[in-house]
């Protein structure tokens, strides 16, 4: 199955729950925000979100810092 992650094509073997996808790619779900097909997924809904063929994911890592 082909999906797109942050604008790049990726292959996954089958559809899977979002937490499984993140774990498979060594991504800590507590440190990212995820959108599937343009819809931001609230963290309390990660367990029910499923990554399917053709989906476009945006995974944004939280970065600390700020203005001085």
ZIVEN-V252188 format. One record per run of one state. SS is the DSSP state (H for helix, E for strand, L for the rest). FROM is the first residue (numbers start at 0). TO is the last residue. Records with the same first field share a line. If there is no record, write none. Layout:
SS: FROM-TO ; FROM-TO
This chain:
L: 0-0 ; 5-6 ; 11-14 ; 24-27 ; 36-37 ; 41-41 ; 48-48 ; 51-54 ; 61-67
E: 1-4 ; 7-10 ; 15-16 ; 31-35 ; 38-40 ; 49-50 ; 55-60
H: 17-23 ; 28-30 ; 42-47
